[in-house]
């Protein structure tokens, strides 16, 4: 599980180059399917006794325009 603070640190490292600033944002599911990120929302938990009071929810949608095969991880 990644907390918001660590998520921000990771994003800051990615945003240091123009290439990564313009990169498409996708989520990879365990079966290898790629989905585009549709939205990111901050949600408040209403349940009593939970450790986290808020959550970041990322909504995904099926890829509308396909991309080529991944060549390598940078």
PQR file of N, CA, C, O and H, with PARSE charges and radii, in Angstrom:
ATOM      1  N   UNK A   1       0.844  -1.167   0.000 -0.4000 1.5000
ATOM      2  CA  UNK A   1       0.000   0.000   0.000 -0.0000 2.0000
ATOM      3  C   UNK A   1       0.892   1.234   0.000  0.5500 1.7000
ATOM      4  O   UNK A   1       1.870   1.304   0.745 -0.5500 1.4000
ATOM      5  N   UNK A   2       0.555   2.195  -0.830 -0.4000 1.5000
ATOM      6  CA  UNK A   2       1.303   3.446  -0.927 -0.0000 2.0000
ATOM      7  C   UNK A   2       0.460   4.566  -0.335  0.5500 1.7000
ATOM      8  O   UNK A   2      -0.713   4.709  -0.683 -0.5500 1.4000
ATOM      9  H   UNK A   2      -0.239   2.138  -1.435  0.4000 1.0000
ATOM     10  N   UNK A   3       1.038   5.350   0.545 -0.4000 1.5000
ATOM     11  CA  UNK A   3       0.361   6.514   1.134 -0.0000 2.0000
ATOM     12  C   UNK A   3       0.557   7.724   0.215  0.5500 1.7000
ATOM     13  O   UNK A   3       1.439   7.722  -0.643 -0.5500 1.4000
ATOM     14  H   UNK A   3       1.991   5.234   0.827  0.4000 1.0000
ATOM     15  N   UNK A   4      -0.264   8.743   0.399 -0.4000 1.5000
ATOM     16  CA  UNK A   4      -0.219   9.936  -0.442 -0.0000 2.0000
ATOM     17  C   UNK A   4       1.132  10.628  -0.450  0.5500 1.7000
ATOM     18  O   UNK A   4       1.570  11.121  -1.489 -0.5500 1.4000
ATOM     19  H   UNK A   4      -0.981   8.745   1.096  0.4000 1.0000
ATOM     20  N   UNK A   5       1.803  10.672   0.706 -0.4000 1.5000
ATOM     21  CA  UNK A   5       3.099  11.339   0.805 -0.0000 2.0000
ATOM     22  C   UNK A   5       4.143  10.660  -0.075  0.5500 1.7000
ATOM     23  O   UNK A   5       4.886  11.333  -0.789 -0.5500 1.4000
ATOM     24  H   UNK A   5       1.447  10.272   1.550  0.4000 1.0000
ATOM     25  N   UNK A   6       4.204   9.324  -0.028 -0.4000 1.5000
ATOM     26  CA  UNK A   6       5.138   8.576  -0.863 -0.0000 2.0000
ATOM     27  C   UNK A   6       4.749   8.695  -2.336  0.5500 1.7000
ATOM     28  O   UNK A   6       5.615   8.814  -3.203 -0.5500 1.4000
ATOM     29  H   UNK A   6       3.600   8.777   0.551  0.4000 1.0000
ATOM     30  N   UNK A   7       3.454   8.662  -2.614 -0.4000 1.5000
ATOM     31  CA  UNK A   7       2.960   8.817  -3.988 -0.0000 2.0000
ATOM     32  C   UNK A   7       3.446  10.144  -4.574  0.5500 1.7000
ATOM     33  O   UNK A   7       3.880  10.194  -5.725 -0.5500 1.4000
ATOM     34  H   UNK A   7       2.750   8.565  -1.910  0.4000 1.0000
ATOM     35  N   UNK A   8       3.374  11.212  -3.788 -0.4000 1.5000
ATOM     36  CA  UNK A   8       3.835  12.535  -4.228 -0.0000 2.0000
ATOM     37  C   UNK A   8       5.341  12.537  -4.500  0.5500 1.7000
ATOM     38  O   UNK A   8       5.789  13.105  -5.496 -0.5500 1.4000
ATOM     39  H   UNK A   8       3.022  11.171  -2.853  0.4000 1.0000
ATOM     40  N   UNK A   9       6.123  11.905  -3.622 -0.4000 1.5000
ATOM     41  CA  UNK A   9       7.569  11.846  -3.812 -0.0000 2.0000
ATOM     42  C   UNK A   9       7.926  11.114  -5.104  0.5500 1.7000
ATOM     43  O   UNK A   9       8.828  11.528  -5.833 -0.5500 1.4000
ATOM     44  H   UNK A   9       5.759  11.443  -2.813  0.4000 1.0000
ATOM     45  N   UNK A  10       7.217  10.033  -5.376 -0.4000 1.5000
ATOM     46  CA  UNK A  10       7.457   9.269  -6.604 -0.0000 2.0000
ATOM     47  C   UNK A  10       7.109  10.110  -7.825  0.5500 1.7000
ATOM     48  O   UNK A  10       7.878  10.161  -8.785 -0.5500 1.4000
ATOM     49  H   UNK A  10       6.485   9.697  -4.784  0.4000 1.0000
ATOM     50  N   UNK A  11       5.943  10.774  -7.792 -0.4000 1.5000
ATOM     51  CA  UNK A  11       5.543  11.626  -8.920 -0.0000 2.0000
ATOM     52  C   UNK A  11       6.524  12.768  -9.144  0.5500 1.7000
ATOM     53  O   UNK A  11       6.831  13.101 -10.289 -0.5500 1.4000
ATOM     54  H   UNK A  11       5.318  10.732  -7.012  0.4000 1.0000
ATOM     55  N   UNK A  12       7.018  13.370  -8.071 -0.4000 1.5000
ATOM     56  CA  UNK A  12       7.993  14.463  -8.209 -0.0000 2.0000
ATOM     57  C   UNK A  12       9.251  14.002  -8.922  0.5500 1.7000
ATOM     58  O   UNK A  12       9.814  14.746  -9.724 -0.5500 1.4000
ATOM     59  H   UNK A  12       6.769  13.099  -7.142  0.4000 1.0000
ATOM     60  N   UNK A  13       9.703  12.775  -8.639 -0.4000 1.5000
ATOM     61  CA  UNK A  13      10.890  12.245  -9.313 -0.0000 2.0000
ATOM     62  C   UNK A  13      10.627  12.022 -10.797  0.5500 1.7000
ATOM     63  O   UNK A  13      11.511  12.249 -11.623 -0.5500 1.4000
ATOM     64  H   UNK A  13       9.246  12.170  -7.987  0.4000 1.0000
ATOM     65  N   UNK A  14       9.418  11.580 -11.144 -0.4000 1.5000
ATOM     66  CA  UNK A  14       9.082  11.361 -12.549 -0.0000 2.0000
ATOM     67  C   UNK A  14       8.970  12.677 -13.316  0.5500 1.7000
ATOM     68  O   UNK A  14       9.285  12.714 -14.506 -0.5500 1.4000
ATOM     69  H   UNK A  14       8.700  11.397 -10.472  0.4000 1.0000
ATOM     70  N   UNK A  15       8.539  13.741 -12.678 -0.4000 1.5000
ATOM     71  CA  UNK A  15       8.237  14.994 -13.364 -0.0000 2.0000
ATOM     72  C   UNK A  15       9.451  15.881 -13.609  0.5500 1.7000
ATOM     73  O   UNK A  15       9.295  17.075 -13.865 -0.5500 1.4000
ATOM     74  H   UNK A  15       8.283  13.711 -11.712  0.4000 1.0000
ATOM     75  N   UNK A  16      10.646  15.329 -13.537 -0.4000 1.5000
ATOM     76  CA  UNK A  16      11.851  16.128 -13.730 -0.0000 2.0000
ATOM     77  C   UNK A  16      12.222  16.299 -15.205  0.5500 1.7000
ATOM     78  O   UNK A  16      13.050  17.152 -15.527 -0.5500 1.4000
ATOM     79  H   UNK A  16      10.773  14.359 -13.330  0.4000 1.0000
ATOM     80  N   UNK A  17      11.637  15.517 -16.097 -0.4000 1.5000
ATOM     81  CA  UNK A  17      11.971  15.633 -17.520 -0.0000 2.0000
ATOM     82  C   UNK A  17      10.712  15.892 -18.342  0.5500 1.7000
ATOM     83  O   UNK A  17       9.628  15.443 -17.970 -0.5500 1.4000
ATOM     84  H   UNK A  17      10.964  14.825 -15.835  0.4000 1.0000
ATOM     85  N   UNK A  18      10.846  16.616 -19.465 -0.4000 1.5000
ATOM     86  CA  UNK A  18       9.691  16.843 -20.334 -0.0000 2.0000
ATOM     87  C   UNK A  18       9.085  15.550 -20.890  0.5500 1.7000
ATOM     88  O   UNK A  18       7.881  15.488 -21.142 -0.5500 1.4000
ATOM     89  H   UNK A  18      11.727  16.980 -19.768  0.4000 1.0000
ATOM     90  N   UNK A  19       9.906  14.530 -21.080 -0.4000 1.5000
ATOM     91  CA  UNK A  19       9.407  13.254 -21.607 -0.0000 2.0000
ATOM     92  C   UNK A  19       8.383  12.650 -20.645  0.5500 1.7000
ATOM     93  O   UNK A  19       7.306  12.226 -21.064 -0.5500 1.4000
ATOM     94  H   UNK A  19      10.884  14.580 -20.875  0.4000 1.0000
ATOM     95  N   UNK A  20       8.719  12.614 -19.366 -0.4000 1.5000
ATOM     96  CA  UNK A  20       7.790  12.027 -18.404 -0.0000 2.0000
ATOM     97  C   UNK A  20       6.601  12.942 -18.128  0.5500 1.7000
ATOM     98  O   UNK A  20       5.528  12.458 -17.770 -0.5500 1.4000
ATOM     99  H   UNK A  20       9.594  12.959 -19.026  0.4000 1.0000
ATOM    100  N   UNK A  21       6.771  14.249 -18.288 -0.4000 1.5000
ATOM    101  CA  UNK A  21       5.661  15.182 -18.090 -0.0000 2.0000
ATOM    102  C   UNK A  21       4.573  14.989 -19.141  0.5500 1.7000
ATOM    103  O   UNK A  21       3.398  15.231 -18.864 -0.5500 1.4000
ATOM    104  H   UNK A  21       7.643  14.642 -18.579  0.4000 1.0000
ATOM    105  N   UNK A  22       4.946  14.561 -20.326 -0.4000 1.5000
ATOM    106  CA  UNK A  22       3.992  14.366 -21.419 -0.0000 2.0000
ATOM    107  C   UNK A  22       3.595  12.902 -21.615  0.5500 1.7000
ATOM    108  O   UNK A  22       2.863  12.582 -22.552 -0.5500 1.4000
ATOM    109  H   UNK A  22       5.900  14.365 -20.551  0.4000 1.0000
ATOM    110  N   UNK A  23       4.069  12.012 -20.742 -0.4000 1.5000
ATOM    111  CA  UNK A  23       3.798  10.578 -20.890 -0.0000 2.0000
ATOM    112  C   UNK A  23       2.341  10.262 -20.557  0.5500 1.7000
ATOM    113  O   UNK A  23       1.726  10.904 -19.705 -0.5500 1.4000
ATOM    114  H   UNK A  23       4.663  12.272 -19.981  0.4000 1.0000
ATOM    115  N   UNK A  24       1.819   9.280 -21.234 -0.4000 1.5000
ATOM    116  CA  UNK A  24       0.458   8.795 -20.975 -0.0000 2.0000
ATOM    117  C   UNK A  24       0.432   8.070 -19.633  0.5500 1.7000
ATOM    118  O   UNK A  24       1.374   7.349 -19.305 -0.5500 1.4000
ATOM    119  H   UNK A  24       2.319   8.759 -21.925  0.4000 1.0000
ATOM    120  N   UNK A  25      -0.631   8.252 -18.854 -0.4000 1.5000
ATOM    121  CA  UNK A  25      -0.745   7.625 -17.532 -0.0000 2.0000
ATOM    122  C   UNK A  25      -1.686   6.429 -17.636  0.5500 1.7000
ATOM    123  O   UNK A  25      -2.847   6.571 -18.019 -0.5500 1.4000
ATOM    124  H   UNK A  25      -1.396   8.838 -19.120  0.4000 1.0000
ATOM    125  N   UNK A  26      -1.174   5.255 -17.293 -0.4000 1.5000
ATOM    126  CA  UNK A  26      -1.963   4.031 -17.355 -0.0000 2.0000
ATOM    127  C   UNK A  26      -1.745   3.201 -16.096  0.5500 1.7000
ATOM    128  O   UNK A  26      -0.775   3.396 -15.364 -0.5500 1.4000
ATOM    129  H   UNK A  26      -0.231   5.139 -16.982  0.4000 1.0000
ATOM    130  N   UNK A  27      -2.657   2.280 -15.862 -0.4000 1.5000
ATOM    131  CA  UNK A  27      -2.557   1.315 -14.772 -0.0000 2.0000
ATOM    132  C   UNK A  27      -2.474  -0.067 -15.408  0.5500 1.7000
ATOM    133  O   UNK A  27      -3.199  -0.365 -16.356 -0.5500 1.4000
ATOM    134  H   UNK A  27      -3.445   2.122 -16.457  0.4000 1.0000
ATOM    135  N   UNK A  28      -1.588  -0.908 -14.881 -0.4000 1.5000
ATOM    136  CA  UNK A  28      -1.446  -2.277 -15.379 -0.0000 2.0000
ATOM    137  C   UNK A  28      -2.075  -3.222 -14.358  0.5500 1.7000
ATOM    138  O   UNK A  28      -1.713  -3.206 -13.181 -0.5500 1.4000
ATOM    139  H   UNK A  28      -0.999  -0.665 -14.110  0.4000 1.0000
ATOM    140  N   UNK A  29      -3.007  -4.035 -14.812 -0.4000 1.5000
ATOM    141  CA  UNK A  29      -3.665  -5.008 -13.949 -0.0000 2.0000
ATOM    142  C   UNK A  29      -2.826  -6.286 -13.881  0.5500 1.7000
ATOM    143  O   UNK A  29      -1.975  -6.506 -14.743 -0.5500 1.4000
ATOM    144  H   UNK A  29      -3.301  -4.048 -15.767  0.4000 1.0000
ATOM    145  N   UNK A  30      -3.052  -7.129 -12.874 -0.4000 1.5000
ATOM    146  CA  UNK A  30      -2.262  -8.353 -12.722 -0.0000 2.0000
ATOM    147  C   UNK A  30      -2.272  -9.259 -13.958  0.5500 1.7000
ATOM    148  O   UNK A  30      -1.318 -10.004 -14.185 -0.5500 1.4000
ATOM    149  H   UNK A  30      -3.743  -6.950 -12.174  0.4000 1.0000
ATOM    150  N   UNK A  31      -3.338  -9.201 -14.753 -0.4000 1.5000
ATOM    151  CA  UNK A  31      -3.388 -10.047 -15.948 -0.0000 2.0000
ATOM    152  C   UNK A  31      -2.661  -9.432 -17.145  0.5500 1.7000
ATOM    153  O   UNK A  31      -2.652 -10.018 -18.228 -0.5500 1.4000
ATOM    154  H   UNK A  31      -4.113  -8.596 -14.569  0.4000 1.0000
ATOM    155  N   UNK A  32      -2.047  -8.247 -16.961 -0.4000 1.5000
ATOM    156  CA  UNK A  32      -1.272  -7.607 -18.019 -0.0000 2.0000
ATOM    157  C   UNK A  32      -2.036  -6.596 -18.846  0.5500 1.7000
ATOM    158  O   UNK A  32      -1.455  -5.982 -19.740 -0.5500 1.4000
ATOM    159  H   UNK A  32      -2.054  -7.770 -16.082  0.4000 1.0000
ATOM    160  N   UNK A  33      -3.324  -6.399 -18.581 -0.4000 1.5000
ATOM    161  CA  UNK A  33      -4.117  -5.404 -19.320 -0.0000 2.0000
ATOM    162  C   UNK A  33      -3.763  -3.994 -18.876  0.5500 1.7000
ATOM    163  O   UNK A  33      -3.555  -3.738 -17.690 -0.5500 1.4000
ATOM    164  H   UNK A  33      -3.797  -6.898 -17.854  0.4000 1.0000
ATOM    165  N   UNK A  34      -3.695  -3.070 -19.850 -0.4000 1.5000
ATOM    166  CA  UNK A  34      -3.416  -1.662 -19.578 -0.0000 2.0000
ATOM    167  C   UNK A  34      -4.723  -0.877 -19.626  0.5500 1.7000
ATOM    168  O   UNK A  34      -5.532  -1.063 -20.535 -0.5500 1.4000
ATOM    169  H   UNK A  34      -3.864  -3.278 -20.814  0.4000 1.0000
ATOM    170  N   UNK A  35      -4.926  -0.003 -18.649 -0.4000 1.5000
ATOM    171  CA  UNK A  35      -6.097   0.875 -18.601 -0.0000 2.0000
ATOM    172  C   UNK A  35      -5.632   2.310 -18.423  0.5500 1.7000
ATOM    173  O   UNK A  35      -4.642   2.562 -17.736 -0.5500 1.4000
ATOM    174  H   UNK A  35      -4.269   0.148 -17.910  0.4000 1.0000
ATOM    175  N   UNK A  36      -6.347   3.266 -19.043 -0.4000 1.5000
ATOM    176  CA  UNK A  36      -6.030   4.682 -18.895 -0.0000 2.0000
ATOM    177  C   UNK A  36      -6.628   5.210 -17.600  0.5500 1.7000
ATOM    178  O   UNK A  36      -7.714   4.797 -17.193 -0.5500 1.4000
ATOM    179  H   UNK A  36      -7.151   3.061 -19.601  0.4000 1.0000
ATOM    180  N   UNK A  37      -5.909   6.129 -16.954 -0.4000 1.5000
ATOM    181  CA  UNK A  37      -6.428   6.767 -15.744 -0.0000 2.0000
ATOM    182  C   UNK A  37      -7.435   7.824 -16.171  0.5500 1.7000
ATOM    183  O   UNK A  37      -7.121   8.714 -16.961 -0.5500 1.4000
ATOM    184  H   UNK A  37      -5.027   6.464 -17.285  0.4000 1.0000
ATOM    185  N   UNK A  38      -8.641   7.716 -15.644 -0.4000 1.5000
ATOM    186  CA  UNK A  38      -9.720   8.644 -15.990 -0.0000 2.0000
ATOM    187  C   UNK A  38      -9.786   9.797 -14.993  0.5500 1.7000
ATOM    188  O   UNK A  38      -9.966  10.948 -15.390 -0.5500 1.4000
ATOM    189  H   UNK A  38      -8.897   6.993 -15.002  0.4000 1.0000
ATOM    190  N   UNK A  39      -9.639   9.495 -13.690 -0.4000 1.5000
ATOM    191  CA  UNK A  39      -9.691  10.546 -12.680 -0.0000 2.0000
ATOM    192  C   UNK A  39      -9.023  10.072 -11.397  0.5500 1.7000
ATOM    193  O   UNK A  39      -8.843   8.875 -11.171 -0.5500 1.4000
ATOM    194  H   UNK A  39      -9.493   8.560 -13.368  0.4000 1.0000
ATOM    195  N   UNK A  40      -8.658  11.049 -10.560 -0.4000 1.5000
ATOM    196  CA  UNK A  40      -8.122  10.787  -9.233 -0.0000 2.0000
ATOM    197  C   UNK A  40      -8.917  11.660  -8.273  0.5500 1.7000
ATOM    198  O   UNK A  40      -9.044  12.867  -8.475 -0.5500 1.4000
ATOM    199  H   UNK A  40      -8.804  12.022 -10.744  0.4000 1.0000
ATOM    200  N   UNK A  41      -9.454  11.033  -7.219 -0.4000 1.5000
ATOM    201  CA  UNK A  41     -10.290  11.767  -6.273 -0.0000 2.0000
ATOM    202  C   UNK A  41      -9.807  11.535  -4.849  0.5500 1.7000
ATOM    203  O   UNK A  41      -9.286  10.469  -4.521 -0.5500 1.4000
ATOM    204  H   UNK A  41      -9.350  10.053  -7.054  0.4000 1.0000
ATOM    205  N   UNK A  42      -9.989  12.556  -4.001 -0.4000 1.5000
ATOM    206  CA  UNK A  42      -9.740  12.419  -2.578 -0.0000 2.0000
ATOM    207  C   UNK A  42     -11.072  12.145  -1.913  0.5500 1.7000
ATOM    208  O   UNK A  42     -11.996  12.951  -2.019 -0.5500 1.4000
ATOM    209  H   UNK A  42     -10.413  13.422  -4.268  0.4000 1.0000
ATOM    210  N   UNK A  43     -11.185  11.005  -1.222 -0.4000 1.5000
ATOM    211  CA  UNK A  43     -12.433  10.597  -0.595 -0.0000 2.0000
ATOM    212  C   UNK A  43     -12.256  10.505   0.916  0.5500 1.7000
ATOM    213  O   UNK A  43     -11.193  10.117   1.401 -0.5500 1.4000
ATOM    214  H   UNK A  43     -10.434  10.350  -1.136  0.4000 1.0000
ATOM    215  N   UNK A  44     -13.294  10.863   1.648 -0.4000 1.5000
ATOM    216  CA  UNK A  44     -13.269  10.795   3.102 -0.0000 2.0000
ATOM    217  C   UNK A  44     -13.993   9.533   3.559  0.5500 1.7000
ATOM    218  O   UNK A  44     -15.084   9.224   3.080 -0.5500 1.4000
ATOM    219  H   UNK A  44     -14.157  11.178   1.253  0.4000 1.0000
ATOM    220  N   UNK A  45     -13.372   8.803   4.496 -0.4000 1.5000
ATOM    221  CA  UNK A  45     -14.001   7.612   5.055 -0.0000 2.0000
ATOM    222  C   UNK A  45     -14.998   8.011   6.124  0.5500 1.7000
ATOM    223  O   UNK A  45     -14.689   8.855   6.965 -0.5500 1.4000
ATOM    224  H   UNK A  45     -12.486   9.054   4.885  0.4000 1.0000
ATOM    225  N   UNK A  46     -16.170   7.433   6.112 -0.4000 1.5000
ATOM    226  CA  UNK A  46     -17.197   7.722   7.102 -0.0000 2.0000
ATOM    227  C   UNK A  46     -17.302   6.643   8.175  0.5500 1.7000
ATOM    228  O   UNK A  46     -18.093   6.780   9.108 -0.5500 1.4000
ATOM    229  H   UNK A  46     -16.421   6.747   5.428  0.4000 1.0000
ATOM    230  N   UNK A  47     -16.520   5.577   8.057 -0.4000 1.5000
ATOM    231  CA  UNK A  47     -16.593   4.468   8.997 -0.0000 2.0000
ATOM    232  C   UNK A  47     -15.861   4.810  10.291  0.5500 1.7000
ATOM    233  O   UNK A  47     -14.817   5.462  10.261 -0.5500 1.4000
ATOM    234  H   UNK A  47     -15.877   5.466   7.299  0.4000 1.0000
ATOM    235  N   UNK A  48     -16.399   4.377  11.414 -0.4000 1.5000
ATOM    236  CA  UNK A  48     -15.751   4.583  12.705 -0.0000 2.0000
ATOM    237  C   UNK A  48     -14.687   3.519  12.930  0.5500 1.7000
ATOM    238  O   UNK A  48     -14.877   2.353  12.583 -0.5500 1.4000
ATOM    239  H   UNK A  48     -17.247   3.848  11.438  0.4000 1.0000
ATOM    240  N   UNK A  49     -13.576   3.928  13.508 -0.4000 1.5000
ATOM    241  CA  UNK A  49     -12.544   2.970  13.871 -0.0000 2.0000
ATOM    242  C   UNK A  49     -11.555   2.613  12.770  0.5500 1.7000
ATOM    243  O   UNK A  49     -10.702   1.754  12.989 -0.5500 1.4000
ATOM    244  H   UNK A  49     -13.422   4.876  13.790  0.4000 1.0000
ATOM    245  N   UNK A  50     -11.632   3.231  11.604 -0.4000 1.5000
ATOM    246  CA  UNK A  50     -10.654   2.926  10.556 -0.0000 2.0000
ATOM    247  C   UNK A  50      -9.390   3.739  10.799  0.5500 1.7000
ATOM    248  O   UNK A  50      -9.446   4.834  11.359 -0.5500 1.4000
ATOM    249  H   UNK A  50     -12.325   3.929  11.427  0.4000 1.0000
ATOM    250  N   UNK A  51      -8.265   3.205  10.381 -0.4000 1.5000
ATOM    251  CA  UNK A  51      -6.987   3.896  10.593 -0.0000 2.0000
ATOM    252  C   UNK A  51      -6.852   5.107   9.687  0.5500 1.7000
ATOM    253  O   UNK A  51      -6.420   6.170  10.132 -0.5500 1.4000
ATOM    254  H   UNK A  51      -8.220   2.316   9.927  0.4000 1.0000
ATOM    255  N   UNK A  52      -7.210   4.959   8.443 -0.4000 1.5000
ATOM    256  CA  UNK A  52      -7.088   6.063   7.492 -0.0000 2.0000
ATOM    257  C   UNK A  52      -8.407   6.818   7.415  0.5500 1.7000
ATOM    258  O   UNK A  52      -9.467   6.210   7.272 -0.5500 1.4000
ATOM    259  H   UNK A  52      -7.561   4.095   8.081  0.4000 1.0000
ATOM    260  N   UNK A  53      -8.344   8.125   7.509 -0.4000 1.5000
ATOM    261  CA  UNK A  53      -9.563   8.933   7.443 -0.0000 2.0000
ATOM    262  C   UNK A  53      -9.913   9.312   6.012  0.5500 1.7000
ATOM    263  O   UNK A  53     -11.063   9.647   5.725 -0.5500 1.4000
ATOM    264  H   UNK A  53      -7.483   8.619   7.626  0.4000 1.0000
ATOM    265  N   UNK A  54      -8.928   9.264   5.101 -0.4000 1.5000
ATOM    266  CA  UNK A  54      -9.150   9.636   3.707 -0.0000 2.0000
ATOM    267  C   UNK A  54      -8.463   8.632   2.796  0.5500 1.7000
ATOM    268  O   UNK A  54      -7.593   7.879   3.232 -0.5500 1.4000
ATOM    269  H   UNK A  54      -7.994   8.991   5.334  0.4000 1.0000
ATOM    270  N   UNK A  55      -8.856   8.627   1.533 -0.4000 1.5000
ATOM    271  CA  UNK A  55      -8.210   7.772   0.537 -0.0000 2.0000
ATOM    272  C   UNK A  55      -8.153   8.485  -0.806  0.5500 1.7000
ATOM    273  O   UNK A  55      -9.015   9.303  -1.127 -0.5500 1.4000
ATOM    274  H   UNK A  55      -9.563   9.239   1.179  0.4000 1.0000
ATOM    275  N   UNK A  56      -7.135   8.166  -1.577 -0.4000 1.5000
ATOM    276  CA  UNK A  56      -7.032   8.629  -2.960 -0.0000 2.0000
ATOM    277  C   UNK A  56      -7.568   7.503  -3.833  0.5500 1.7000
ATOM    278  O   UNK A  56      -7.040   6.391  -3.804 -0.5500 1.4000
ATOM    279  H   UNK A  56      -6.435   7.501  -1.316  0.4000 1.0000
ATOM    280  N   UNK A  57      -8.599   7.779  -4.601 -0.4000 1.5000
ATOM    281  CA  UNK A  57      -9.199   6.768  -5.462 -0.0000 2.0000
ATOM    282  C   UNK A  57      -8.892   7.091  -6.916  0.5500 1.7000
ATOM    283  O   UNK A  57      -9.195   8.184  -7.395 -0.5500 1.4000
ATOM    284  H   UNK A  57      -9.027   8.682  -4.624  0.4000 1.0000
ATOM    285  N   UNK A  58      -8.299   6.150  -7.606 -0.4000 1.5000
ATOM    286  CA  UNK A  58      -7.951   6.314  -9.017 -0.0000 2.0000
ATOM    287  C   UNK A  58      -8.961   5.522  -9.835  0.5500 1.7000
ATOM    288  O   UNK A  58      -9.088   4.308  -9.672 -0.5500 1.4000
ATOM    289  H   UNK A  58      -8.054   5.262  -7.218  0.4000 1.0000
ATOM    290  N   UNK A  59      -9.682   6.217 -10.717 -0.4000 1.5000
ATOM    291  CA  UNK A  59     -10.668   5.576 -11.588 -0.0000 2.0000
ATOM    292  C   UNK A  59     -10.015   5.337 -12.944  0.5500 1.7000
ATOM    293  O   UNK A  59      -9.360   6.224 -13.492 -0.5500 1.4000
ATOM    294  H   UNK A  59      -9.579   7.202 -10.850  0.4000 1.0000
ATOM    295  N   UNK A  60     -10.196   4.129 -13.481 -0.4000 1.5000
ATOM    296  CA  UNK A  60      -9.591   3.785 -14.771 -0.0000 2.0000
ATOM    297  C   UNK A  60     -10.677   3.459 -15.780  0.5500 1.7000
ATOM    298  O   UNK A  60     -11.819   3.169 -15.424 -0.5500 1.4000
ATOM    299  H   UNK A  60     -10.728   3.408 -13.036  0.4000 1.0000
ATOM    300  N   UNK A  61     -10.291   3.515 -17.062 -0.4000 1.5000
ATOM    301  CA  UNK A  61     -11.197   3.149 -18.140 -0.0000 2.0000
ATOM    302  C   UNK A  61     -10.407   2.371 -19.180  0.5500 1.7000
ATOM    303  O   UNK A  61      -9.194   2.553 -19.285 -0.5500 1.4000
ATOM    304  H   UNK A  61      -9.364   3.750 -17.352  0.4000 1.0000
ATOM    305  N   UNK A  62     -11.058   1.514 -19.948 -0.4000 1.5000
ATOM    306  CA  UNK A  62     -10.345   0.757 -20.985 -0.0000 2.0000
ATOM    307  C   UNK A  62      -9.660   1.706 -21.966  0.5500 1.7000
ATOM    308  O   UNK A  62     -10.165   2.792 -22.249 -0.5500 1.4000
ATOM    309  H   UNK A  62     -12.043   1.367 -19.863  0.4000 1.0000
ATOM    310  N   UNK A  63      -8.518   1.287 -22.473 -0.4000 1.5000
ATOM    311  CA  UNK A  63      -7.769   2.088 -23.433 -0.0000 2.0000
ATOM    312  C   UNK A  63      -8.583   2.269 -24.709  0.5500 1.7000
ATOM    313  O   UNK A  63      -9.047   1.295 -25.302 -0.5500 1.4000
ATOM    314  H   UNK A  63      -8.108   0.405 -22.243  0.4000 1.0000
ATOM    315  N   UNK A  64      -8.755   3.527 -25.128 -0.4000 1.5000
ATOM    316  CA  UNK A  64      -9.552   3.814 -26.330 -0.0000 2.0000
ATOM    317  C   UNK A  64      -8.721   3.760 -27.597  0.5500 1.7000
ATOM    318  O   UNK A  64      -9.207   3.312 -28.636 -0.5500 1.4000
ATOM    319  H   UNK A  64      -8.379   4.318 -24.646  0.4000 1.0000
ATOM    320  N   UNK A  65      -7.489   4.204 -27.529 -0.4000 1.5000
ATOM    321  CA  UNK A  65      -6.604   4.082 -28.685 -0.0000 2.0000
ATOM    322  C   UNK A  65      -5.387   3.281 -28.260  0.5500 1.7000
ATOM    323  O   UNK A  65      -4.680   3.646 -27.320 -0.5500 1.4000
ATOM    324  H   UNK A  65      -7.095   4.568 -26.685  0.4000 1.0000
ATOM    325  N   UNK A  66      -5.161   2.218 -28.944 -0.4000 1.5000
ATOM    326  CA  UNK A  66      -4.086   1.298 -28.567 -0.0000 2.0000
ATOM    327  C   UNK A  66      -2.707   1.913 -28.710  0.5500 1.7000
ATOM    328  O   UNK A  66      -2.492   2.857 -29.470 -0.5500 1.4000
ATOM    329  H   UNK A  66      -5.735   1.921 -29.707  0.4000 1.0000
ATOM    330  N   UNK A  67      -1.789   1.349 -27.955 -0.4000 1.5000
ATOM    331  CA  UNK A  67      -0.404   1.763 -28.038 -0.0000 2.0000
ATOM    332  C   UNK A  67       0.412   0.561 -28.481  0.5500 1.7000
ATOM    333  O   UNK A  67      -0.039  -0.580 -28.385 -0.5500 1.4000
ATOM    334  H   UNK A  67      -1.964   0.583 -27.337  0.4000 1.0000
ATOM    335  N   UNK A  68       1.604   0.826 -28.961 -0.4000 1.5000
ATOM    336  CA  UNK A  68       2.487  -0.261 -29.370 -0.0000 2.0000
ATOM    337  C   UNK A  68       2.957  -1.070 -28.181  0.5500 1.7000
ATOM    338  O   UNK A  68       2.685  -0.723 -27.032 -0.5500 1.4000
ATOM    339  H   UNK A  68       1.971   1.753 -29.038  0.4000 1.0000
ATOM    340  N   UNK A  69       3.654  -2.138 -28.459 -0.4000 1.5000
ATOM    341  CA  UNK A  69       4.196  -2.999 -27.425 -0.0000 2.0000
ATOM    342  C   UNK A  69       5.303  -2.265 -26.677  0.5500 1.7000
ATOM    343  O   UNK A  69       6.065  -1.502 -27.270 -0.5500 1.4000
ATOM    344  H   UNK A  69       3.874  -2.420 -29.392  0.4000 1.0000
ATOM    345  N   UNK A  70       5.385  -2.503 -25.370 -0.4000 1.5000
ATOM    346  CA  UNK A  70       6.429  -1.883 -24.549 -0.0000 2.0000
ATOM    347  C   UNK A  70       7.768  -2.477 -24.945  0.5500 1.7000
ATOM    348  O   UNK A  70       7.914  -3.698 -25.008 -0.5500 1.4000
ATOM    349  H   UNK A  70       4.765  -3.123 -24.888  0.4000 1.0000
ATOM    350  N   UNK A  71       8.756  -1.612 -25.215 -0.4000 1.5000
ATOM    351  CA  UNK A  71      10.085  -2.075 -25.602 -0.0000 2.0000
ATOM    352  C   UNK A  71      10.919  -2.370 -24.378  0.5500 1.7000
ATOM    353  O   UNK A  71      11.510  -3.445 -24.268 -0.5500 1.4000
ATOM    354  H   UNK A  71       8.637  -0.621 -25.164  0.4000 1.0000
ATOM    355  N   UNK A  72      10.973  -1.400 -23.430 -0.4000 1.5000
ATOM    356  CA  UNK A  72      11.738  -1.609 -22.213 -0.0000 2.0000
ATOM    357  C   UNK A  72      11.242  -0.664 -21.131  0.5500 1.7000
ATOM    358  O   UNK A  72      10.584   0.340 -21.406 -0.5500 1.4000
ATOM    359  H   UNK A  72      10.493  -0.527 -23.518  0.4000 1.0000
ATOM    360  N   UNK A  73      11.573  -1.011 -19.904 -0.4000 1.5000
ATOM    361  CA  UNK A  73      11.269  -0.187 -18.748 -0.0000 2.0000
ATOM    362  C   UNK A  73      12.436   0.747 -18.511  0.5500 1.7000
ATOM    363  O   UNK A  73      13.580   0.293 -18.478 -0.5500 1.4000
ATOM    364  H   UNK A  73      12.107  -1.826 -19.681  0.4000 1.0000
ATOM    365  N   UNK A  74      12.188   2.029 -18.346 -0.4000 1.5000
ATOM    366  CA  UNK A  74      13.275   2.995 -18.147 -0.0000 2.0000
ATOM    367  C   UNK A  74      13.509   3.303 -16.696  0.5500 1.7000
ATOM    368  O   UNK A  74      14.390   4.097 -16.367 -0.5500 1.4000
ATOM    369  H   UNK A  74      11.259   2.397 -18.373  0.4000 1.0000
TER
END
